[in-house]
């Protein structure tokens, strides 16, 4: 009997015993292609010797030093590496242990920034429906994932939500990208005015929406228009790149493709590639200088922030990505993956959309392709696909509630940056088999 409180205690999980490139091996010797990187984490696969050696060297030298007493070379070097490549204006890095902590740090930094400036009335945070920013209470509060939020609503802080930039679902017929982006920017501006133009602290958004809606990229100029609205009212822009950042979309920072720079930017997952637990919040020079010149103290912290071994691992991960030019492979293999999926599902009655950027790809399933009507939630189609994929030696990241938090199913794919052309083709073959078997289980007529 297990003594582990697993997140799904009724399930019996295989025991992972080894990692080999893009595969995980269980205790029975079965191999699974990690086509989701776990949760868009394992960007270098599971056996990169350079990263393993970097961790070993750091642990032998110094495994841990509390950040109230010391800094470390590993943390300083990693921060410099991240800032050197960061969008304009981001000048400092606050290290944490994961994505939820990064968001919590960003929210607190935004609030303290305005307190230090004497604008204590700025207390409201605006985010988007169908977003996910983490599972700690602050991150959950601003997130727009209705299913995750519902049990905890009485203990969540107040937050406000506007429409997502979800073109497949919410762009009007005949509406151009420019007009759609402007409509959404106008909606954000209206919400700021409604709350009080001097009471809003920040707008929070995933650059490319991850788990909740399935690799949904913004339309062209969306974030430029959002940035303009934020600037007009002195509202901070917080971009969440916990899933989409660190090369996942083919750019080290996903917002590079959108031509915008946020005031705060959160990263995790691909930062350390799963070799150590680490996340970070990148901070603008203005925010940093305001706090340094004010109280001189960020009123926040955790025991393991700036962990030396985690920083050493993440630094080596980022060096591997840069030195081996893996972002080129991300772009090439991402184009291949989307092309193969779109070709295979061009006329499939139950595949509504294939979308994404780089090796961050979503496949949305629908009951009726013409109307985009989703399957009934009780079928739990996404869960069936996950089970069928595991049987075929494939790890994918499906989710339900794609449309509104209750209805809709999608599959998220985020394979390692080291994938080969043949491995991408194998992923598509196995995924197709899993989708077909899952649809058969709920009685959907087979696709012709």
Secondary structure, 3 states (H helix, E strand, C coil): CCCCCCCCCCCCCCCEEEEECCEEEECCCCEEEECCHHHHCCCCCCCCHHHHHHHHHHHHHCCCCCCCCCCCHHHHHHHHHHHHCCCCCEEEEEEECCHHHHHHHHHHHHHHHHHHHCCCCCCEEEEECCCCCCCCHHHHHHCCCHHHHHCCHHHCCCCEEECCCCHHHHCCCCCCHHHHHHHHHHHHHHHHHHHCCCCEEEEEEECEECCCCCCEECCCCHHHHHHHHHHHHCCEEEEECCCCCCCCCCCCCHHHHHCCCCCEEEECHHHCCCCCCCEEEEEEHHHHHHHHHCCCCCCCCCCCCCCHHHHHHHHHHHHHHHHCCHHHHHHHHHHHHHHHHHHHCCCCCCEEEEEEECCEEEEEECCECCCCECCCHHHCHHHHHHHHHHHCCEECEEEECCCCCCCCEEEEECCCCCCCHHHHHHHHHHHHHHHHHHHHHCCCCCCC
